[in-house]
Amino acid sequence: MTGDRVKGTETVFTYAAPRLKFGAGSSDEIPYEVRSLGGRRVLIVTDAGVQATGHPDRIADQLRADGCGVAIFTGVHVEPTDASMEEAVGWARDAGPFDVIVAIGGGSSIDTAKCVNLLTTNEGTLTDYLNAPVGAGRAPSQPLLPLIAVPTTTGTGSESTTICVLDVLALQVKTGISHPMLRPTVAVVDPDLTMTQPPGVTAAAGLDILCHALESYTARPYTAYPRKQAEQRVPYCGANPIADVFCEKAIGLLASSFRTAFRDGDDVQARSDMALAATLAGLGFGNAGVHIPHANAYPIAGNVRSYRPPGYPGDEPLVPHGMAVALTAPAAFELTYPADPARHDRLASLLRREDAGGPEALSDAVRSLMADLDVPARLGDVGFDAGDIDVLVEGSLKQQRLLATAPLEIGAAALEQVFRRSL
């Protein structure tokens, strides 16, 4: 029997998560968390916008009062690049050594902290660890430092995941590093820290939550993969019962709170629900995986020419990650609908579509939400046209780690169809 199982389809799924502390005021307990990890020399990683809120300085002062030495890096880019990651790593090497890292901010800060943690504890270059085929896909050989992730936006779920994402400037492609050792040790989710998000950031980050949950729930089932040996198992194992629970709850919270949080950023309950939805969706996709919309988001973000979203700092062209993901999500879910109509219909129902059934129900629900959030709904709205399709398809095809999680086989022709329907 055992031999037959090894040769057949998968019967095992895996689940992992950081230790989680959630609730208003929980960020005041970071000194306790640092102390429990044996930390005395702390690196805080954040960006200039979050630094201006005063949260990093408040937490640093609390840590110093508890007897810790603290250094604060504020140079995180809104959308990290290989250059910004290398700058952060160099800064940390000069300012260190440290024994605990605390990331305070959105996914960009948490992802930058993951990269700093990896490259200050392990030999090699950034390219060595980037996912293949962009990089060598090298695994860490040495233990990483404890990492405490403190999100200030409700979107990426990076506080729960094993992934850090960045743009490789020379290749104009977004890629990342994925390994279980990158998962934060502790996630401290304090909804009070999210109250200052501008509406545009709330919209883009919330769309990332939405797609995390939708893609994970519609991912290839873990039972559809060939049987793996224990040492072959990866964090993205496909849709599974535990991830399903997190994703359904996240969608339910979004359905009742997303529009309210966008319209009224001072609504405490809506902000709290969004923060919880972000964490739950992160726990879902951090184990099940995401697929086509996220794979497409990488070349969209990497090839933007002139679009600038409202509410974001700086003047460089930018399509925020959550927005980039959502732009092709409706067309992607129309493509994947035949793989499991019941799951797609269930998601449309959770998003409170009265006509929750059929190939376009989920896509229409996503489009309706995007319209209410006043965000670009088409690739043309952010500057792309039919002449860009080949470049976008080529960039998406490089994201095989994500496309492998799709519930059906995805090649160039399918991607071209999705991009054209999204123009």
C-alpha positions in Angstrom: 0.0 0.0 0.0 2.8 2.5 0.9 4.5 1.9 -2.4 1.3 2.5 -4.3 0.7 5.8 -2.5 4.2 7.0 -3.4 3.6 6.4 -7.1 0.1 7.9 -7.1 -1.5 11.2 -6.4 -1.0 13.3 -3.3 -2.7 12.4 -0.1 -0.9 14.9 2.2 -1.2 18.6 2.6 0.9 20.8 4.9 0.1 23.9 7.0 2.4 26.4 8.8 1.9 29.8 10.3 3.7 32.3 12.5 2.7 32.8 16.1 0.0 35.4 15.9 -1.0 38.2 18.2 -4.1 40.2 16.9 -6.0 43.1 18.4 -6.1 46.8 19.1 -3.1 47.8 21.2 -1.2 44.6 20.5 1.8 46.6 19.2 2.4 47.8 22.7 3.5 44.2 23.6 6.3 44.1 21.1 9.0 44.6 23.8 7.6 41.4 25.5 7.8 39.5 22.2 11.4 40.7 21.6 12.4 39.7 25.1 10.8 36.3 24.8 13.0 35.7 21.7 16.1 36.6 23.6 16.5 39.9 21.7 18.7 42.8 23.0 19.8 44.4 19.8 16.9 45.2 17.5 16.7 46.3 13.9 13.4 48.1 12.9 12.7 48.1 9.1 10.2 50.6 7.8 9.5 53.2 5.2 9.4 57.0 5.4 5.7 57.2 5.2 5.2 54.8 8.1 8.0 56.5 10.0 6.0 59.8 9.7 3.1 58.3 11.6 5.2 58.0 14.7 4.6 54.2 15.2 8.2 53.1 14.6 9.6 55.7 17.0 7.0 54.8 19.6 7.9 51.1 19.4 11.6 51.9 19.4 11.2 54.0 22.5 9.3 51.2 24.2 12.1 48.8 23.3 14.8 51.1 24.6 12.9 51.5 27.8 13.0 47.7 28.1 16.7 47.7 27.8 17.2 47.0 24.0 19.5 48.8 21.6 17.6 49.8 18.5 18.5 50.9 15.0 15.8 52.1 12.5 16.1 51.7 8.7 13.6 54.0 7.0 14.6 53.5 3.4 12.1 50.9 2.2 10.7 51.5 -1.2 6.9 51.4 -1.7 7.5 48.7 -4.3 10.9 47.1 -3.5 13.5 46.6 -6.2 16.7 44.6 -6.3 18.5 47.9 -5.8 16.5 48.9 -2.8 16.8 45.5 -1.2 20.6 45.6 -1.7 20.7 49.0 -0.1 18.8 47.8 2.9 21.1 44.8 3.3 24.2 46.9 3.1 22.8 49.4 5.7 21.9 46.5 8.1 25.4 44.9 7.7 27.0 48.2 8.6 24.7 48.9 11.5 24.6 45.4 12.9 24.9 42.9 14.3 21.3 42.4 15.5 19.5 39.5 17.2 15.9 40.3 16.3 14.3 42.2 13.4 11.0 44.0 13.6 9.3 45.0 10.3 6.8 47.8 10.7 4.8 48.7 7.6 3.1 47.2 4.6 4.2 44.3 2.5 7.1 46.3 1.2 8.6 46.7 4.7 8.0 43.2 5.7 9.4 41.8 2.5 12.5 44.0 2.7 13.0 42.8 6.3 12.8 39.1 5.1 15.5 39.8 2.5 17.7 41.6 5.0 17.3 38.7 7.4 18.2 36.2 4.7 21.3 38.0 3.3 22.7 39.1 6.6 22.7 35.6 8.0 23.6 33.6 4.8 26.3 33.9 2.2 25.6 34.7 -1.4 24.0 37.4 -3.5 20.4 38.4 -3.9 20.3 36.7 -7.4 21.4 33.4 -5.8 18.1 33.2 -3.9 15.6 34.7 -6.4 13.1 32.2 -7.7 14.1 30.3 -10.9 14.3 31.0 -13.8 15.1 34.7 -12.9 17.6 33.6 -10.2 19.2 30.4 -8.9 16.5 29.5 -6.4 19.1 28.7 -3.7 17.9 27.7 -0.3 19.3 29.2 3.0 21.9 27.1 4.6 22.1 29.0 7.9 19.4 29.9 10.5 17.7 33.3 10.1 17.1 35.7 13.0 13.7 35.9 14.6 11.5 38.3 12.7 8.5 40.1 14.1 6.1 41.4 11.4 3.9 44.4 12.3 1.6 45.3 9.4 0.3 48.8 9.0 -1.7 48.1 5.8 -4.5 45.7 5.3 -3.5 43.8 2.2 -0.4 41.7 1.5 -0.6 39.1 4.3 3.2 39.1 4.2 3.2 38.8 8.0 2.0 35.2 7.4 3.9 34.0 4.4 7.2 32.6 3.2 7.6 35.0 0.3 9.3 38.3 -0.4 8.6 40.1 -3.7 10.7 42.6 -5.6 11.2 44.2 -9.0 14.4 43.2 -10.9 15.1 46.5 -12.6 17.4 45.3 -15.4 14.9 42.7 -16.5 11.7 44.7 -15.9 10.2 41.8 -14.1 8.8 41.3 -10.6 9.8 38.1 -8.9 10.7 37.0 -5.4 12.3 34.6 -2.9 10.2 31.8 -1.5 11.4 29.5 1.4 9.8 28.4 4.6 12.6 30.0 6.6 11.5 33.4 5.5 8.1 33.1 7.3 8.0 35.6 10.2 8.4 34.2 13.7 5.7 36.4 15.2 2.9 38.4 13.5 1.7 41.3 15.6 -1.5 42.7 13.9 -2.7 45.9 15.6 -5.7 47.3 13.6 -5.0 50.7 15.2 -1.9 51.0 13.1 -3.9 50.8 9.9 -6.2 53.8 10.6 -4.0 56.2 8.6 -4.2 54.4 5.3 -5.4 56.7 2.5 -8.4 55.5 0.5 -6.3 54.6 -2.5 -4.0 52.5 -0.5 -7.0 50.9 1.3 -8.4 50.0 -2.1 -5.3 48.5 -3.6 -4.2 46.6 -0.5 -7.8 45.3 0.0 -7.8 44.0 -3.6 -4.7 42.0 -2.8 -6.6 40.4 0.2 -9.5 39.6 -2.1 -7.3 38.0 -4.7 -5.3 36.0 -2.2 -8.5 34.4 -0.9 -10.1 33.9 -4.3 -7.0 32.4 -5.9 -6.3 30.1 -3.0 -9.8 28.8 -2.9 -9.8 28.2 -6.7 -6.2 26.8 -6.7 -5.4 23.3 -7.9 -6.5 20.9 -5.1 -3.6 19.3 -3.2 -5.0 15.9 -4.2 -4.4 16.7 -7.9 -0.6 16.8 -7.6 1.7 13.8 -8.0 2.7 12.3 -4.8 5.8 14.0 -3.2 8.5 12.7 -0.9 8.8 14.4 2.4 11.8 16.5 1.4 10.0 17.7 -1.8 7.2 19.4 0.0 6.8 23.2 -0.6 4.7 25.9 1.1 2.2 26.1 -1.8 0.5 22.7 -1.6 -2.8 23.6 -3.3 -6.3 24.1 -2.1 -6.9 22.2 1.1 -9.5 22.1 3.9 -7.6 24.4 6.3 -6.8 27.1 3.7 -10.4 26.9 2.6 -11.7 27.9 6.1 -9.4 30.9 6.2 -10.3 32.0 2.7 -14.0 31.8 3.2 -13.8 33.8 6.4 -11.6 36.4 4.8 -14.1 36.8 1.9 -17.0 37.2 4.3 -15.2 39.9 6.2 -14.4 41.7 3.0 -17.9 41.6 1.7 -19.2 43.4 4.8 -16.3 45.8 5.5 -14.2 46.6 2.4 -16.5 49.3 0.9 -17.0 50.9 4.4 -13.3 51.0 5.1 -12.7 52.7 1.7 -15.4 55.3 2.2 -14.8 55.9 5.9 -11.2 55.3 7.1 -12.2 56.2 10.6 -14.6 53.3 11.0 -12.8 51.2 13.6 -14.8 48.0 13.1 -14.3 48.1 9.3 -10.6 48.6 9.8 -10.4 45.8 12.3 -12.3 43.5 10.0 -10.0 44.3 7.1 -6.9 43.7 9.2 -8.3 40.3 10.2 -9.2 39.5 6.6 -5.7 40.3 5.5 -4.2 38.0 8.0 -6.6 35.1 7.4 -6.1 35.4 3.6 -2.4 35.3 4.2 -2.7 32.2 6.2 -4.8 30.7 3.3 -2.6 31.6 0.4 0.6 31.1 2.3 -0.3 27.4 2.3 -2.5 26.8 -0.7 -0.9 29.3 -3.1 -2.1 31.8 -5.6 -2.1 31.5 -9.4 -3.0 33.4 -12.6 -3.8 36.9 -11.4 -0.7 37.1 -9.2 1.5 35.7 -12.0 0.1 38.4 -14.3 0.6 41.1 -11.8 4.4 40.7 -11.9 4.9 41.8 -15.6 2.2 44.5 -15.2 4.0 46.1 -12.3 7.4 45.6 -14.0 6.4 47.2 -17.3 4.4 50.2 -16.2 5.3 53.3 -18.1 3.6 56.4 -16.8 0.7 55.5 -14.5 0.7 57.1 -11.0 -2.0 56.1 -8.5 -3.5 58.7 -6.1 -2.5 58.4 -2.4 1.0 57.0 -3.0 4.3 58.9 -2.4 6.9 59.7 -5.0 6.6 60.5 -8.7 7.9 57.2 -10.3 5.5 55.2 -12.5 3.7 52.6 -10.3 0.9 50.1 -10.4 0.4 49.0 -6.8 0.6 45.3 -6.3 -3.0 44.7 -5.3 -4.2 46.8 -8.2 -1.9 44.9 -10.6 -3.3 41.6 -9.4 -7.0 42.7 -9.7 -6.7 44.0 -13.3 -6.7 40.5 -14.8 -8.6 38.7 -12.1 -12.1 38.8 -13.7 -10.8 37.4 -17.0 -8.7 34.8 -15.1 -11.7 33.5 -13.1 -13.8 33.2 -16.3 -11.0 31.0 -17.6 -10.7 28.9 -14.5 -14.5 28.5 -13.9 -14.8 25.2 -15.8 -12.2 23.6 -13.5 -14.6 23.8 -10.5 -17.8 25.7 -11.0 -19.1 25.0 -7.5 -16.1 26.7 -5.9 -16.3 29.8 -8.1 -20.1 30.0 -7.5 -19.5 29.7 -3.7 -17.1 32.7 -3.8 -19.5 34.8 -5.8 -22.2 33.9 -3.2 -19.8 35.0 -0.3 -19.3 38.3 -2.1 -23.1 38.7 -1.9 -24.1 38.4 -5.5 -27.8 37.6 -5.7 -27.2 35.9 -9.1 -24.3 33.9 -7.6 -23.9 31.3 -10.3 -22.5 30.8 -13.8 -19.1 31.5 -15.5 -19.3 35.3 -15.1 -20.8 35.6 -11.6 -17.5 35.7 -9.7 -15.9 38.0 -12.3 -18.9 40.3 -12.2 -18.7 40.5 -8.4 -15.0 41.5 -8.6 -15.7 44.1 -11.3 -18.6 45.5 -9.2 -16.3 45.9 -6.2 -13.6 47.6 -8.3 -16.1 50.1 -9.6 -17.2 51.0 -6.1 -13.6 51.5 -5.1 -13.0 53.8 -8.0 -9.8 52.0 -9.2 -8.7 51.2 -12.7 -10.6 48.2 -14.1 -8.7 47.6 -17.3 -5.1 47.3 -18.4 -5.8 50.2 -20.7 -6.6 52.4 -17.7 -3.0 52.1 -16.5 -1.4 52.6 -19.9 -1.2 49.2 -21.6 -2.5 48.3 -25.1 -2.6 45.4 -27.5 1.1 46.0 -28.4 2.1 45.1 -24.9 0.5 41.6 -24.8 3.6 39.6 -25.9 5.7 41.2 -23.2 3.1 40.7 -20.5 2.7 37.0 -21.5 6.4 36.5 -21.5 6.7 38.0 -18.0 3.9 35.9 -16.7 5.3 32.7 -18.1 8.4 33.3 -15.9 6.2 32.8 -12.8 5.9 29.0 -13.1 5.9 28.6 -9.4 2.5 30.4 -9.4 1.1 29.1 -12.6 1.6 25.6 -11.4 -1.0 26.3 -8.7 -3.7 27.1 -11.3 -6.5 24.6 -11.5 -5.9 23.9 -15.2 -2.9 23.9 -17.4 -1.8 27.4 -18.3 0.4 28.2 -21.4 1.0 31.2 -23.5 -2.3 31.0 -25.4 -4.4 31.0 -22.2 -2.4 33.9 -20.8 -2.8 35.9 -24.0 -6.6 35.3 -23.8 -6.7 36.6 -20.2 -4.6 39.7 -21.0 -6.6 40.6 -24.2 -9.9 40.2 -22.3 -8.5 42.6 -19.6 -7.5 45.4 -22.0 
